[in-house]
Amino acid sequence: RLEAQRAEQLRLEAERAEQQRLEAQRAEQLRLEAERAEQLRLEAERAEQLRLEAERAEQLRLEAQRAEQLRLEAERAEQERLEKERAEQQRLEAERADRDSKLRELKRHLKPK
């Protein structure tokens, strides 16, 4: 009877020990899964950060491209203005030369002979 009681006690202790082992194993598994989940969360966070940085870089690239376009347009407009100014100056000089030429011609005709 004592032996049977002792055997039952040992069986219960072995069962309890097995249960504790399984619980410890499960706890370790959960700890590893939580660690992995945290790692994935950090990777996702980093990926989002990189995506935002890439978006910002693209935005800056487009702004720089637009600024260059505006600079070229301003340069072209300035060149056109200078060309018009030169053409106007040449026109005025041609008019003046024409007037001077006509005046000389008139003076030549008006000189007493």
TORKOL-4160 file (C-alpha; in steps of 0.2 Angstrom, whole numbers, padded with zeros to 4 digits, m for minus):
113
<pt num="1" X="0000" Y="0000" Z="0000"/>
<pt num="2" X="0014" Y="0012" Z="0004"/>
<pt num="3" X="0023" Y="0007" Z="m0012"/>
<pt num="4" X="0008" Y="0011" Z="m0022"/>
<pt num="5" X="0005" Y="0027" Z="m0013"/>
<pt num="6" X="0024" Y="0031" Z="m0016"/>
<pt num="7" X="0022" Y="0026" Z="m0035"/>
<pt num="8" X="0007" Y="0037" Z="m0037"/>
<pt num="9" X="0016" Y="0052" Z="m0029"/>
<pt num="10" X="0031" Y="0049" Z="m0040"/>
<pt num="11" X="0020" Y="0048" Z="m0056"/>
<pt num="12" X="0011" Y="0064" Z="m0051"/>
<pt num="13" X="0028" Y="0073" Z="m0048"/>
<pt num="14" X="0034" Y="0067" Z="m0065"/>
<pt num="15" X="0018" Y="0073" Z="m0073"/>
<pt num="16" X="0020" Y="0090" Z="m0064"/>
<pt num="17" X="0038" Y="0091" Z="m0070"/>
<pt num="18" X="0034" Y="0087" Z="m0088"/>
<pt num="19" X="0020" Y="0100" Z="m0087"/>
<pt num="20" X="0032" Y="0113" Z="m0081"/>
<pt num="21" X="0045" Y="0108" Z="m0094"/>
<pt num="22" X="0031" Y="0110" Z="m0108"/>
<pt num="23" X="0026" Y="0127" Z="m0100"/>
<pt num="24" X="0044" Y="0133" Z="m0100"/>
<pt num="25" X="0046" Y="0127" Z="m0118"/>
<pt num="26" X="0031" Y="0137" Z="m0123"/>
<pt num="27" X="0037" Y="0152" Z="m0113"/>
<pt num="28" X="0053" Y="0152" Z="m0122"/>
<pt num="29" X="0044" Y="0149" Z="m0139"/>
<pt num="30" X="0033" Y="0165" Z="m0135"/>
<pt num="31" X="0048" Y="0175" Z="m0130"/>
<pt num="32" X="0057" Y="0171" Z="m0147"/>
<pt num="33" X="0041" Y="0175" Z="m0156"/>
<pt num="34" X="0040" Y="0192" Z="m0147"/>
<pt num="35" X="0058" Y="0195" Z="m0151"/>
<pt num="36" X="0055" Y="0191" Z="m0169"/>
<pt num="37" X="0039" Y="0202" Z="m0170"/>
<pt num="38" X="0049" Y="0217" Z="m0162"/>
<pt num="39" X="0063" Y="0214" Z="m0175"/>
<pt num="40" X="0050" Y="0214" Z="m0189"/>
<pt num="41" X="0042" Y="0230" Z="m0182"/>
<pt num="42" X="0059" Y="0239" Z="m0181"/>
<pt num="43" X="0062" Y="0233" Z="m0199"/>
<pt num="44" X="0045" Y="0240" Z="m0205"/>
<pt num="45" X="0049" Y="0256" Z="m0196"/>
<pt num="46" X="0066" Y="0257" Z="m0205"/>
<pt num="47" X="0058" Y="0253" Z="m0222"/>
<pt num="48" X="0045" Y="0267" Z="m0219"/>
<pt num="49" X="0059" Y="0279" Z="m0214"/>
<pt num="50" X="0068" Y="0275" Z="m0230"/>
<pt num="51" X="0053" Y="0276" Z="m0240"/>
<pt num="52" X="0050" Y="0294" Z="m0233"/>
<pt num="53" X="0068" Y="0299" Z="m0236"/>
<pt num="54" X="0067" Y="0292" Z="m0254"/>
<pt num="55" X="0051" Y="0302" Z="m0256"/>
<pt num="56" X="0059" Y="0318" Z="m0250"/>
<pt num="57" X="0074" Y="0315" Z="m0261"/>
<pt num="58" X="0063" Y="0314" Z="m0276"/>
<pt num="59" X="0054" Y="0330" Z="m0271"/>
<pt num="60" X="0070" Y="0339" Z="m0269"/>
<pt num="61" X="0076" Y="0332" Z="m0286"/>
<pt num="62" X="0060" Y="0339" Z="m0294"/>
<pt num="63" X="0062" Y="0355" Z="m0286"/>
<pt num="64" X="0080" Y="0357" Z="m0292"/>
<pt num="65" X="0075" Y="0352" Z="m0309"/>
<pt num="66" X="0061" Y="0365" Z="m0309"/>
<pt num="67" X="0073" Y="0378" Z="m0302"/>
<pt num="68" X="0086" Y="0374" Z="m0316"/>
<pt num="69" X="0071" Y="0376" Z="m0329"/>
<pt num="70" X="0067" Y="0393" Z="m0322"/>
<pt num="71" X="0085" Y="0398" Z="m0322"/>
<pt num="72" X="0086" Y="0393" Z="m0341"/>
<pt num="73" X="0070" Y="0402" Z="m0345"/>
<pt num="74" X="0076" Y="0418" Z="m0336"/>
<pt num="75" X="0093" Y="0417" Z="m0345"/>
<pt num="76" X="0083" Y="0414" Z="m0362"/>
<pt num="77" X="0072" Y="0429" Z="m0358"/>
<pt num="78" X="0087" Y="0440" Z="m0354"/>
<pt num="79" X="0096" Y="0435" Z="m0370"/>
<pt num="80" X="0080" Y="0440" Z="m0380"/>
<pt num="81" X="0079" Y="0456" Z="m0371"/>
<pt num="82" X="0097" Y="0460" Z="m0375"/>
<pt num="83" X="0094" Y="0455" Z="m0394"/>
<pt num="84" X="0079" Y="0466" Z="m0395"/>
<pt num="85" X="0089" Y="0480" Z="m0387"/>
<pt num="86" X="0103" Y="0478" Z="m0399"/>
<pt num="87" X="0091" Y="0477" Z="m0414"/>
<pt num="88" X="0083" Y="0493" Z="m0408"/>
<pt num="89" X="0100" Y="0501" Z="m0406"/>
<pt num="90" X="0105" Y="0496" Z="m0424"/>
<pt num="91" X="0088" Y="0503" Z="m0431"/>
<pt num="92" X="0091" Y="0519" Z="m0422"/>
<pt num="93" X="0109" Y="0520" Z="m0429"/>
<pt num="94" X="0103" Y="0516" Z="m0446"/>
<pt num="95" X="0089" Y="0530" Z="m0445"/>
<pt num="96" X="0102" Y="0542" Z="m0439"/>
<pt num="97" X="0114" Y="0537" Z="m0453"/>
<pt num="98" X="0100" Y="0539" Z="m0465"/>
<pt num="99" X="0095" Y="0556" Z="m0458"/>
<pt num="100" X="0114" Y="0562" Z="m0458"/>
<pt num="101" X="0116" Y="0556" Z="m0476"/>
<pt num="102" X="0100" Y="0565" Z="m0482"/>
<pt num="103" X="0106" Y="0581" Z="m0473"/>
<pt num="104" X="0123" Y="0580" Z="m0481"/>
<pt num="105" X="0114" Y="0578" Z="m0498"/>
<pt num="106" X="0103" Y="0593" Z="m0494"/>
<pt num="107" X="0118" Y="0603" Z="m0489"/>
<pt num="108" X="0127" Y="0598" Z="m0505"/>
<pt num="109" X="0112" Y="0604" Z="m0516"/>
<pt num="110" X="0110" Y="0620" Z="m0506"/>
<pt num="111" X="0128" Y="0625" Z="m0507"/>
<pt num="112" X="0130" Y="0641" Z="m0518"/>
<pt num="113" X="0138" Y="0636" Z="m0534"/>
